[in-house]
Amino acid sequence: MTVRLLAVLVLLLVSAATWLDGRAPDPVPADADPAVFSADRAMRTVDELVDGPRPGGSPAAVAARDAIAARLTAAGLTTRLHSSTGAGGADGRLTAAPVDNVVATLPGTDPTGAVVLSAHYDSVASGPGAADDMASVAAILEAVRALREGPPLRNDLVVLVTDAEEVGLLGMQAWVRDELVPAARPTVTLNFEARGVSGPSLMFRTSPGNAGLARVFADAVPHPTGDSSLVEAFRLLPNDTDLTRVVDAGRPGVDFAFVEQPVQYHTAGDAPENLSAASVQDHGEAALGLARALGNQDIAPLDPAVSGVAPQDDATYFRFAGTTVVHPSWLVWPVAALGTVAVVAAMVVARRRGATTVPRVLGAAVLLLLAVVAAAYASVGLWRALVAVHPAWVDTGPYLHRPVPVQAAAVALAVAVTALWWLAVRRWAGAAGAAAAGVLVLAVLGLVTAGTVPGASYLFAWPAAAAGAGLAAALALRGRPVVATAAATLGAVPAAVLLVPLGWDLFVLSGVSDGVPAAALVLTAAALTVVLVPGGMRRATVGAPPGRVWPVPVAAVLTAVVLAGVGAAVNGASADRPQSSHLSFLQDGEGARWVSNQTAPAAWTARYLDTPAREVPAWPGPDEVRTGPAQPLSVPGPRVEVLSRTADRAVLRVTSPRGAPGITLRPDRTVTAATVTPAGRPAVSATPADGLTEIRLHAVPAAGAVVELVTGPGPLGVAVADLSPGLAGVPGFVPRPPELRGAPDRTGDQVVLATRVELSG
């Protein structure tokens, strides 16, 4: 028992050391060597540049843009504004806006191309955007200052601070279209983002063919965090950053972001006082290290689209024992095969020792998969129970101000499910059979992911190979339990290093509501049961009694209940843990209404509402909404001037006499194409295969925008709404109490005035 407890303690320490290795570094003080990056200096910049929300085109955004440009000029870079029109969209929607990107260049001594450091200066209307994304801007400014303290770079350095990222990556789209693609010279873009206010700066996405970039990342960044499994996951998700537009153009680049405490994302909580200086330090060290490394090497091989060199493959890379391992893609299948061979060897040894049989291992593996599903459902059930206590959580998603007690409850449930599986399987498959089943599932996952998402295969293949070898050795050394336990523990180390931190990452990314972290923890715990085999060798044979381990699942369930209660208690709405509240104002031909898309609104929100959720045609959001009567505003709505109408086209000029920055047009039938020309800016067009059902205009100039619709013959109705942030001037609006704050939703806290225009055929 002592040896087994020591083995478990070793694995816990290894897991903890791995987690600590992945934490963001300590901030460097402002009086540090000028040639190094200092988070304290960068945080001072954040404080100076963040003064409330900065939605694209707003006076606050313009002030931030000009201040950033002035700082880059003072740093010795040649700075200009790239003024254009950005466009984007999907699913039948065209989004467009005038954009003003800040572009600053530091010429290289003998350039082979350009290294671009990019971030965006706009924020959502619901929050000041200290982390998203002024922290990245400040990190780049501080990195450039530190670069200027050293020798000049070989390659050109370009600082690109984009506009209108939050409404559709529009600034980056315009820059890629107008400047990156036409220049046709090797360019690598390093983009910096945030989806929370703390945590390490993860390199979570790369362009395809990332082998060269991964090696530079491993060598040049002081605290490289991120791995190829994140890259594979992001490629499967619908999420976007500015780098999406670079990758869509077939050009290379990487994405960095810190993602912890996502409950503050896109809310008033994204403020300087909540921003982690350690995260900014990690961001800045990555920017500085990569700028120096890429700035002094031939980057033509990294951009085959314009250099003509042969494209590279993707690499597998991950953190292990304090270093970043990088290996080529061709090694993925051999490693996956090695994991399979190791578990087969363990099963052969176990069978020869009489510890289990192959059919029983296979049966135990099937039961393990059922346990994985059960753990996921248990986690989902935990979340639903908590939502029953706090109904408003259903509207805020799975992110909490104090998530640790709830996450720990999900961990306890995963432990309980794993223990029940172990009890059920050990009686008829033996301890060795149960452990072999856990390793077998990892080996199969290693093979499956090698063929589908190869950059994630290492998560399963390496632990399977090591644990399988450790189990085989432990069974072969059954007469020497101490040595056998040491062998099993050593074999379990890769699982502890790679899979235990994965559980933490999954909690950060998805919370407990979807059950994925709990499912992953059951797989991890099952693989780690190899350390229990040597100490229980006498009971490892088929048919052995389970022993007195039933208190483990009982204690785990009780612990989960207690932790869930703590989580419910400490996450009640309060001034320092405010609850989201979605409310907007809509006025159209049917009158004035308050609008909310929340299922369980807080009492303050609910008092404005008196209808169940339903579709409201004039509402420019995608959701069914609840409404309630409101006093009308005595201000004009959007103005629509029909400039021309032919059999298949309509040309409209849309303006907002009250100066609303957003205008949305919704034809009552799909149009073939649209062209948008903001006053004083170039035109942009979209002709999607499935047509258009909505056109969103942002940062609309006072003179408005001209919209040309390819309609086809027949009459057409167009619903037009203008949108402005802030409810303070609406009659009957009472400021939210301290325990509430505006929801992280583009349609929240909006004044929407709508009209309709009929176009003849």
N, C-alpha and C positions, 0 to 999 in steps of 0.2 A: 504493500500500500504506500509506503514512504517513497519508493522508487517511482511509482505511478504519479504520485502527487508532485514529485520533483519534475517529472516529464511535463506534466500539465503546466507547472509554473514556468518552466523554460519556454514553452510555446507562448504563454501569455506575455512573457518578457520580450520575446522576439516580435510578437505582434505589436506590442506597445512601442518598441524601438522603431519598427517600420513606420508606424503612424507618426511618431515624432519626427522621423526623417523627412516625412512629407509635409510638415508644417512650414508656414512662411517664416523667413528669417527675422531676427530681431531688427527693428529699425535702426539705421545709422544716424547719429546725431548731426546737427547742422554744422558743427565745428570740425567735422571729419576732413580728411585729405580732400582737396578739391577735385582730384581725379577719380574719386569713387562716388557712387550714387548714394545720396542721403535722402531717406524718406522724410526726415524732419524738414528739409528744404522743400521737398515736393509738397508736403502737407500744407506748408505756408502758402504755396501757390494755389492749392485747392481753396483754402480759406479766402484768398483774395479774389478768386474768379467766380466763386459760387455765391450768388445772392438771390435765391429763389429760382423757380422754374425758368427754363430757357427753350420753350418750344420753337421749332424752326421758323424764322422770319420775324420773331417777336423782338421788341426793343432790347430785352435782356440777352437774346441770342446775338444780336448785332453787337452789343457792347462786349460780350465775351469774345466774339470773333475778332473784333478790332484789338482787344487787349492781348489776345494770343498772337496775332500778327505782329504787334509792336514788340512783344518779348522775343519772338524769333528774329526780327530785324536787329534788335539790340544784341542778340547772340552772334551776329555776324552772318546770318543767312540771307540770301536774296529772297524776299518774300513778296507774294502777290496774291490777289484773289482770283480764283477761277469761278467766274459767274456764268451760269448756264441754266438749263432746265433739266431736272431729273425726272425720270419716269420708271415705273415698275408696276408690279401687280401680278395676280394670278386668279384663277377660278372666276373668270368673267369680270374682273375688276381692273381698271386702270387708275393708278395713283400718280399724280404729277405735282411738281412744285418748282418755283424758282429757287436756285441754290447758290450759295456763295462758299466755296471751299477755300481754306487757307492752304497755300502751297509754298513751301520754303525749301530752298536748295542750298546745299553746301557742296561745291564742286570737288571732285576727287583729283588726285595727282595724275593718275593714269587709268581712267575708268574702263572697266569691262562691262559696265552697266550701272544700275541704280539700286540702292537699298531704300525701301520706303518704310517709314515708321508712321502708322496711321491710327487715328482714334477719331471720335466725333465730338463736337462741342454742343450739339443740341441736347435737350432733355425732353422727357414727357411733360405734359402740362400738369400732371398730378404730383410731381416731385422735383426737387432741386438738382437731382442728378450728380451728387458729389462722387459717388462710385461709378455710376453709369452716365457719363463716361469722363467726367472731369478729372478723376483720379488718373486715368490713362493719359489724358492730355498733359497733366502735371508731371507724370512719370517720364513722358517723352521729352518735355522741356528740360527736366533735370538731367536726363541721359545725354541730351545734346550739349548741355553745359559741361558735363564731365568729359564728353568726347573732345570738346574744344581745348581741354587742358592737356591732351596728349598729342602725339604726332598726327598729321593729317591722314585721312583715309585715302586708299587707292581709288575706290569707287565713289560715285556721286551718292550723297545722302539726301533724301527727299523726306521732308516732314509734311504729311498730308493730314489736315484736320478737317473732317467732312461735316457737311450740313445735312439736315433732314434725314438722319439715319433712323430715327424713331418712327417715322411715318412711311418707311419703305425702302431704306438704303438708297435714297434718291441722290444724295451728294456723291457717293461713291460710284453709283451707276453713271452719272454724268462724267465724272473724271475718267473712268475706265473707257467710256465711249469716245470722249473728246481728246484724251491725252495718252492714256496707257496703250491702247490698241494702235493708234496712228504712229506713235513713236517707234514701235517695232524694235526695241532694244532690250537686252536682258534686264529683267527687273524682278526683285523678290520683295514681297509685301509682308510686313510684320504688323498684324492688326491686334489692338489691345481693347478689351471689353470688360464688362462686369455684369453678373447676374445676381449679385448679393453685395454685401458690404465688408466681407472678411474672407479669410481662407487663403490657401496658397494660390499663386498664379499658375494655372494649369495650361499647358499647351494641349488644347483639346481638339484641335482640327488642323489638318494640313491639306495641301493640294495633293492630287494623285501623283504617284512617283516620288515619294517623300524620302527615299533612302539618304540622299545627300543632306537634306535639311535635318533629318533626324540625327545624323552624326554630328553636324555642327551644333545642334541643340545640346547634345550630350556633352560635348567638349567645351562649349563656350559659356553656358549658363551656370553660374555658381551653385544654384539650387534647382536643378532641372526637375520639374514636377509635371506629370502627365505621361500618358502611355498610348500605345497604338490601339488599345481597346476603346479609348475615348474617341479616337478618330473614326473607328468603325461605327460606333454608336451614333455619332453626330451625323455621319453620312446617311444613316437610316431615318433620322428624325426630320421633321418639317421646319426646324428652327433655322434662322438665318442670322448672319452678321454682315458687316460691310465686306468681309472677305469673300462672301458668296459671289459678289459681282466680279471679283478678280478671278475666282475659280471658274465661274461661268465663261469667262473669256479665255480659258485654257492657260492661265498664267499661274506661276507658283506663289505660295505664301503660307503663313501659319497664323493661327488664332490663339491668343492667350486670354484667359478670364479667371477671376476669382468668383466663387459661386456660393459661399457659405452665408448664412442668415438671409436666405432669399425672401423672407417675409417682408424685408424692407424694400425690395426691388420695385421700382416704378411707383413708389409712394412718397409721402412726406418724410418717411424715415430714412430715405437716401440722402442724408444730410452730413455735413462734415463731422459733426460730433459722433456719428455712428460709424464712420469710415475707419477701417483698420490700417494703421500705419505700416504694420508688417506686410499686409497685402500690397500696399504701394511699393514697399521696398522690394518685394519679389517681382512685381511688374517691372520696376525700373532696372533691376539687375538683369532681367531677361532682355530688356530692350538694349541696354548698354552692351552686354556681352555679345549678343547676336549682331548688333550694329558694328562692333569692332571686328568680329570674326568675318562676317560677310563683306564688310567694307574693305577688307584687305585681301580677298581671294578672288579668283576668276569665277564669276557667277554665271557665265554662259552655260556651263553644264546643268545648272539648276533650272534653266528656262529654255527647254528644247523647242518650244513653239516658235521662237524667233531666232535662236542660235543655230538650229539645224543639227545639233548633236543628238545622239540616240537617247530616247527617254529612259529614265531610271524606273526601277520597280519600287513598290512600297517596302518599307522595312518594318520589322517587329522591334519595338523598343519598350522597355519598362525599367522601373527602379528595383534594385535588389542589393541588399547588404551595403547600402550607402553609395552605390554607383549605378549609372544608367547603362543597362545592357542593350546593345543594338545588334541585331543579326539580320541577314538578308532573307527575303521572302522564300527562297528555295529551301530554307531550313525548316519551314513550318511543318511540312508533311513528315520529314524524318523525326522531328520531335514528337509529333502526334503519334507516329508509329511506335516510337520508343515508349511512350506512355502505355500503349496497348500491350506491347511485349512485356513490360514490367508487371502489369497486373495479371497477365496470363501466367507469367512465371510464379507470381505469388499464389495464384490459384492452384497451380501444379504442386508446389511445395506443400500447400495446405492440405490438398487431397492425399498426398503421400504420407503426411504426418497424421492423417485421420482426423484433422481438425474441422473439415467441412467437405462438401461435394460441390461440383460445378452446378448442378440444377438448383441447389440451395442458395448458392451465391447469386444465380440469376433471379431466383424468386425474391431474395433480399433486395436486389437492385430494383426490381419492379415495385416492391413495397416502399423503397426509399423515394422513388418518383412520386408515389402517392403521398408520402409524408411531405414532400416539397410542396405539392398542391395544397395539402392540408394547412401547412404553415402560412402559405399565401392567403388562404381564406381566413385563417385565424387573425392575421394582421388586418385584413379588410374588415372583419367583424369587430376588431378592437376599434378601428376608426369610426365605424358606424355607431358603436356604443358611445364613443366620445361625442359624436355629432348629436346623438340623442340628448346628451347633457347640455351641449352648447350648439343649438341648431344653426347659429350663424356661421359655424365653421364650414358648413357645406358650400357657402358662397366665397370663402377665402382660400379654398384649396387646402392641400395638406401641410402648409407651412405655418409654423407657430413661432411665437417670440421665444418661448422656452421649450424647445422640442425634445431635449434629452430625456426627461422622464417617460415620455410617450415612446420614443425610440427604444429606450431600455425595456419598456414593457413588451414591445414587439420582439426584442432579443430574447426575453424570458420565455415568450410563447414559442419561439423557434427552438430554444433549449428543451422545453417540455415536449414538443413534437418529436425532436430527435431522440430524446430519452425513451419515449414510448415506442418509437421504431426500434431502438436498440433492445429494449426489453422483449418486444414481440419476436424479433429476428434471432436474438442470441439463443433463445431456448431451443430452436430447431436447426439453426445454421451455424451455431457456435460463434464465439467472439471473432475468430479469424474470418468466418464467412461474412459476418456483418461488416467488418473492416474492408474486406475484399470487395464487397458490393459498393461501398462508398467510393473506393478508388476506381472501380469499373465504370461507374457513372461519369466520373471526371474524364476517364480515358475516352469514352464514347463522345462526350461533349467536345473534347479536344479534336477528335476526328471530324465531327460535324462542323465545328467552327472553322477548321482548316479549309474546308471546301466552300464555306459561305461567307464568313467574316474572318479571314486569316489573321488579321492584326490582333484579334482577341483570342486566338487559339492558345497562346502561351498561358493564359489564365488557368486552363484546365490541363494542358498537355504536360507542362513541367511539373506541377504538383502530382499528377498521376504517375509520371515516371519515377519521381523521387519516393513517393509514398508506396508505390508498388514494390520498388527495390527494398525499401525499409521493412515492409511487411514480410517479404520473402526472407530477408536476412533474419528478422526476429523469429520467424517460424523455424528456420534452420538452426538457430541458436537456442532452442527452447529449453535446453538443459542449463543455460546460463542466463537467468532472467534479467540480471542487471545489464549485461552486455546487450541482450536482446532488446531491452527497453531503450538503451542508448541508440541502437540502430534504428528502431522504429521512430524515435524522437527526431533523429537526424533526417530521416526520410520525410517526416511531417513538416519540416521547417519551410520548404517552398510553399506549401498550402497556407501556413500561418502568415508568411510574408506577402503572398500575392492575393489570397482570398479574404483574409480577415479585414484588411483595409478596404477591400472592395465593398464589403457590407456597409462601412461608414460612408463611402462615396455614394452608394445607392440611397442611403437615408438622406443625404444632403440633396441629392438630385430629385428624388421622388417622394420623400416623406414615408409615411406608413400606409397611406390610403390604398395603394395598388398591390401591396403584398410582395413586391419584387425583392426588397432587401431581406425579408424574413425567409423567403424561399432560398436565396443565395446562402444565408447563414446555415440552413439545414444541410445543404450540400457540403459546406465547409466543415461543419461539425462532424458529419458522417465520415469525411475523409480523415479527420484528425483522430478518429477512434482507433487508428492503428497503434497509438501509444498504449491503449488499454489491453491489447492482445497479450504481450509477454507477461504482465503481472497476473493475468487471469488465465495462464496457460493450462492450468489443471482443469479449468472449466471451459476450455476452448473447444472441446470436442462436441460433436453433434449430440444433442439430447441432454446436455448439461443443464442443471437448474440455473435460473437467472440470478440468484443471489438477492440480497436485500438492497436493491437499488431503486425500488419504487418510490422512496421519498424524493428522489430527484425531480420527476415530473410534477409531483404534487407541490413541492416547494417552488418550482419554477412558475406554475400557474398562480399560486398565491402571490408570488413576487410580482407577476404581471398585473394582477388586480390592484395591488397596492400602488405600483408605479403609475398605472393608468389613473387611479384616483388622484395621485399627486399631480400628474400632468393636467388633469381637468381643473384642479384647484388653482394651480399657479398660472394658468393661461386664461383666466377670466379677463374680460375687457377692463382696462384701466388707462390712466393717462400715459403711463410709460409702456403699455402694451395695447395700443389702440386697435379696435376692430374696424374692418373696412365697411364703408357705407356708400353704396352707389345711389346717386340721385341726380337727375337732370331735369331741365325744363323744356317743354315742347309746345310750340304755338303754330297752328296751321289754320286752314279754313274751318275746321271743326271747333276751334277754341283753344284755350290754354290748359295744359296738363303737366303735372309732375310725373316723372317717369323713373322707374327703377327696374333693373334686371335681376335683382336678388330674390332668391327663393325664400329665405328666412331673414328679412331685414330686421335691424334693431328697432327698438320702440321709437327712437327719434325719427328714423326713416319711415317706419310704417305709418306714422301719423299723417304723412302726406299722401297716402295711397288708399284706395277703396275698391279696387277691382282685382280679380284674379289675373294671372299672367295670360296674355293674348298677343296676337300680332297687331301692330299698329302701323299701317302702311306708310305714314309720314316719318316714322322713326328711322334714322339712318344707321341703326345698329343691326346686327344679325340675329338678335335674340327676341323671344317673346318677352314682353315687359308688363309690369303692373303700373297702373296709372291712378291719378287722383286729381281733382279739380284744382286749378290755380288761377290767380288773377292775371289777366292779360297784360303784356307789355305794350306801351304806346310808342314803339319804334318800328321802323319799316323792316320788312323781311327782304330776302334776296330779290334782286331785280334781274329779269331775263328779257333781253332784247333779241328779237329774231332778225338777224341780218340778211338771211336769204333762206329760201326753201324751194327745193326742186323735187322732182319725182322721187329721187333716192337719197337726197342729202338735206341736212339742216345745219345752218351755221348760226350759233347763238353767242351773244356776249352776256356773261354772267358777272354780276358785281354784288357787293354787299354794302348798301348805303350806310350801315352802322359800323362798318369796318371789321366784320368778323373775319378771322384768318382762314377759315375752312369753308368750302362749298362742296356739296355732294349732289350729283345728278343721277337719278335712277329712271331710265326709260321703262315704260310699262311692257315693252317687249325687247328682245335681244337685238342689239344693233351690230352691224358687221365690223365696224372699225370706228375709231375716234382719233381726232387730232386736237391737241390742247396747245394754245399759245398764250402764256401769261403775258400781260402788258410789258413790253420792253425786253422780252426774253425770246429765245428761239423756240420753235414749235417742236413738239414731240408727238409721236403717233403710236398706235397699237392696233394690230389686226390679228387677234388671236383666232385660232381655228374654230373655237366654239362661240365666238362673238363676245360682246360686252353687255353686262347688265348694270354696271355701276361705274361712275367716274368720280374719283375723290381728288379735290384740289386743295392743296395746303399752301400756307403763306401767300394767300391771294393778294396781289397788289391792289392799291386803291382803285386803279383804273380797270381792275377785273381781268378776266381771261376770255379768250375766244375759244369756243368748243365747236368743232365740226363733227357731226355724226353722220355716218353712212347708214341710212335707215332702211332703204328699200321702199317700195311704193306703199301707200296706205297711210292713214292717220296715225299719229304717235303722241302719246302723253308722256311728259317728263316731270317727275317730282324733283323739285330743287329745294335744298335746305342749306342755310348757312349756320355755322357753328362757331361759338366763341367760348373760351374757358372761363369759369368762375360764376358763382350764383349769388354773389353778395348784393348785386343790384336788383334782384328779382323780388317783387312784392311778396311778402309772406315768408321769405326765407329767414330762418333763424340759424345762426352759426352752430355747427355741431358741438356737442359737449366734448370735453377733453378725451373721453374714452373712445371716441370715434374719429376716423379720418377718411378722406376720400379714397375710393376704391382704385386699384391699379388697372384701370380700364379706360381706353381712349374715349369711350362715350360717357364717362362719369364727369359730374360737375360741369356739364355743358349747357349753354343756352342755345336752343335749336329753333330757328324760325323757318317755316316751310311754306312753299307755295307750289303751284302746279301750272304748267303751260301746255296748251293743246296745239299740236302742229297738224295742219291739214295734210292730206295725201298728195 
